[in-house]
Every structure is written in C-alpha cells, then in structure tokens.
C-alpha cells in the first residue's frame, strides 16, 4: 500500500473519531484530486461497512455549478467513478450560482454548501466530508492576513465543525495526487485553479511558490500551524462571549413588530475589548445582520459617554442606537441601553 494511501485512510479514521463516529456520511466531490482521494479513502471503509469498530455507510454528492462548458458531463463522469468505488447513493446536483457583492468564489461556495446541506438532510447523513488540504488552509490564512481579518478568520478551517468534516487538513495537496495515482484514479484538474482572475488562484499559483522560494520550505506548514493556534484561541473567546451575551441580552418587540435586541451599555462597556466586540457581533447576527469590522467599531463608539447616539446601519437591515439619558437624570447617570433593531 502506498504511504500516501495509508496517511489518507488514517486521517479519515481520526476525523470520524473526532466527530463522534457518524454512521452515515456524504463525501462532497468535485472530481479533483483532493476530493477524489478523500472519496477513495472513505470508500475503503464503507465497502467494509465499518471504521474503527463503528458502522459506516457513505454516499457522495457532486455539485455542478454550471460555470464552465461541459460541467455537467464532468459531474456525471465523476459520479460514475464514485459509484464504482462503492459509494452509495451518489447524487449529481445542479445549482444556480447567484452573483453577489462578495464575488463569484463566495457565491459558488454558498450554492455548493447549500446543496450539500440539503442532500445531507434528505438522506439522513450525520456529516459531510470535504477534501480541503493543508495547502488550502495555508492559502486561507494568507488571504486573511492580507485582508486584515480577525482571529476567527485566521483560525482557518477546523477538521470538525458542525456538519462538516475535513480529514485532510494535515495532508499536502501532493499527497492527494499520489493517492489518486496509487488507486488508479484519474482526477479532473479544474482550470480555474490557475486562473489569475481569482484571488485564491493567484495565491496558489504565484504567491505561495514565491514565498517558498524566498523564505525556504515550510511556509505552508507554518501558516497551517498559525491557523491551529489561533483557532483554539478563537474557540475559547467565542464560547466566553456567548456565555456573557446570554447573561446580558434582552429581547423585545417594538410596536411596529420589528425584532429587537437590547444590551446594557454600562456592562458591555466594561467588557474586555476581545469579548465586547464578539458580544456586539452576536446581537447583530441574532437579527440576521452582518457585523463588519468598520460597522462594529461604529457601534462600539456608541458606548462612549459623548457623541452620537446613532443609529448605526449594518449590512443585513440591522440598525443600532443608544437609548438617550433622561433630561432630568442626575449627574453621572449612565446612558441607556444599546438597541439593535431588525428592519426586515
């Protein structure tokens, strides 16, 4: 057995154990080397009906984004390969990629994840396995650094998060190519991965090789380690913020029927900055808004004892204002609560 095949199977087994041994899973597969190698590793256990002494059934989903000529034929060919590996059921799902302000990559990702989640729900799968590798993790961290992202974004992808399992975050992209060769599989190489119109492609083809050449080998591994370290920090801070938020939040409805969340200004202002920003973001998210860095900073300024009381408008039709202090209030009396309102 090829060493790469062994590493791939061990990675799948470890990830399923971390996820609590789901008995029915789906593999999201594009036909590329990463997801095809993952499908082969999962199929190895599915053919035996068990992994690590736990029962396992595995199917697959091929999402056809319809963005390239011949994408339907590629998807059908991939589905045939997956069925030949022993995965069942294998579904091809065509999606409509609706362009948004976030760009075509984000729009395709949203359509793909929506399709995978719908298929998992329909067939009763407890997890969806994705083929992201250490190289993908490194590229994501580098992009996050360039964009000035926070701890959560720099924490990268987790091997297990919600419905999704990513067993290959410790494997290099070259490992998956080796797995496909050893298993006699012919992966499809997506031409958009080298298309300079896409930011991630420029990072993959140009920037990462340049960094490896100038700084020496190990850059990708170093960026992936950064994600692992910051991911643990982000998990702790997120959990602490959720605990604090649950103890502070008040929910109400204005006379117009708009959903409203209130937070006590004085208590929020005293929170450490790392927790305060997360608490404010949780209020925005609860109402369906998008807590961007610049808009959250504006909301944070409402906590000052002077200046504007808002409203601050956030993406997603959410506004925030500070309740005024009563005119007859004694000197030193605190301003009122922060009021988050959904205008959907």
Secondary structure as UniProt FT lines:
FT   HELIX           3..18
FT   TURN            19..20
FT   STRAND          24..28
FT   HELIX           33..48
FT   STRAND          50..51
FT   TURN            52..53
FT   STRAND          54..55
FT   STRAND          57..64
FT   TURN            69..70
FT   HELIX           71..85
FT   STRAND          90..94
FT   TURN            101..102
FT   HELIX           104..123
FT   STRAND          127..129
FT   HELIX           134..147
FT   HELIX           151..154
FT   STRAND          160..161
FT   TURN            162..163
FT   STRAND          164..165
FT   HELIX           167..170
FT   HELIX           173..182
FT   TURN            183..184
FT   HELIX           191..194
FT   TURN            196..197
FT   HELIX           199..202
FT   HELIX           203..207
FT   HELIX           208..215
FT   TURN            217..218
FT   HELIX           219..248
FT   STRAND          250..253
FT   TURN            255..256
FT   STRAND          259..263
FT   HELIX           265..269
FT   HELIX           273..286
FT   TURN            287..288
FT   HELIX           293..301
FT   TURN            302..303
FT   STRAND          310..315
FT   TURN            316..317
FT   STRAND          318..322
FT   TURN            327..328
FT   TURN            331..332
FT   STRAND          338..342
//
